[in-house]
Amino acid sequence: MRAVLQRVASARVEVDGKSVGEIGRGLLILLGVEQGDNADDARYLAEKSAQLRIFEDAAGKMNLSLEDVGGQILAVSQFTLLADCRKGRRPGFSRAALPEPADTLYQQFVALLRERGLTVATGIFQAEMQVHLVNDGPVTLLLDSRKEF
């Protein structure tokens, strides 16, 4: 699984011009599920996302996690994170998981974050979405569950 984490002051996602998920301070997480990913990948990324120390403390140092600051999450499924752009000019998506297992793991990821007591808003799986955000920092990080070691 791959995730792009963006520290935000606020974020929302719209489908057909209607807001379906909105948060204040926290993280916008774009999540891509790869073939072969499983519950361990979802668990790893959920834990890492919740505990990464990327929020500033009183001294202005990135020492606080999302859990520490009581931040929120907007989780949006994005299969294009698995694009292979090495050849030609059209991205290939053969490594992306099929919709059914991808949605299952996306939902598991969201559930794991909620089990930690975090407020999590979501987009709609496979919908055409517009994501609006106020990037804070900007701070943008890439996580890949297959590169955990």
N, C-alpha and C positions, 0 to 999 in steps of 0.2 A: 504494500500500500504506500502511496505517496501522499504527502500533505504539504500544502503551502499555508503557513500561518502568517497572518498579518495582524499586528497589534493595531487596534482601532479605537477611536474615540466613540464611534457609532457605526453601525452597518445595518442594511436591510436588503431583502431580496423580494423582487416582484415577479409575479406571473400574470400575464394578461393585464398589466397595469394596476394590479392589486397587490398590496403588501402581504406576503405570506409568512414572513419571519423578520424580526427586528430586534436589535440589541443596542445597549449603550456601550460603556467601556468594556473592552475584552478582546477576543480574538475572532477574526473571520478565518475559518478553516475550509479550504478547498480540498476535497478528498477524492483521490483516484484509486480505484481497486484494480489490481492486476490479476491475471490468471494465476491460480495457485495460492493466492492469499487465503488466510484462514482467520479464525478467532484470535489466535496468538498475535497476528499482525494488528488487528483492531485493538486488542488490549494494550500492546506496546505503544501504539500511536496515541491512544486515549490517555494513558498514564503520562507519557512524555509531554503531550500538549498541556495537560493540567498542571504539570510540575516544573516546566521550563521557567527559569528565573529570567524573565524578559521585561518585567515592569520595574520602574524606578522606585527606590526607597527614598527616605527623607534626604539622603546625601546625593541623590541624583544618579546612583549606581543601579545597574540592572541586577537587583538582588531578590526580587519578589516574583512569585509565581502567580498565575491566574487565580489559583485557590487562595493565595495570601491576600490578594486585593479584592476578592469577591467579584471578579470579572465574569462576564457572560460570553457565550460562544454562539456564533452563527455558523452552522455546518452546512456546506453546500457540496453536493456530489458533482465531480467534474472529471469525466473519463478522459478528457483531452490531456490530462497530466501524464498519461501513459503514451503519448504520441512519440513515434520514432521519426525524427526529421533528418536522419543522417543521409538518406539518399533522395535525390530528386527534389521537387518543390512541393509535393503534396504529402502531408503527414500520414503515416501509417498507424493504425490502431489495433493491430493484431495482438498486442500484449494486454490490452484492456480486457477485464473480465466480462463475461456475458451479463446482460441486465439482471437476471434473477439472482445469481450469486453475489453480484455487485451490490444490489439493493439490500440483500440480507446482511452483508458485512457493513455497509453504510449504517443501517439501522442498529446493528450491534455496537458500532463505534459511538453513536449518539446515546444509546442506552447506558453504555459504560461511563460516559461523561456524566450523565444524569445520576447514576448510582453514586457518584462522588459528591453529589449535592450541588452540582453546577446547573445554572440555568442555560438551556440549550434551545435555540431556535433553529429551524431548518428551512431549506428550500424544498422543492418538490422533485423527487427523483424522476429523471428523464424529461422534465419540462424545459421549455425554453424560458430562461430566467434572465433578469436584469439585476445585477448586484451593484448596490450603491454603498460606498464606504468613505469614512474619513480616516485615512491611514495616520496613525500616531507614531511619529518619529521621523521618517518612516522606519518601521521595523518589519522586515519580511524574512521568514526563515523557511527552509526546505527540510522536510523529514521524509525518510524512506525506511520502512520497516525492514527491508532486506539489507540495510546497511547499519544495523544496530550493533554489530560487533566489529 
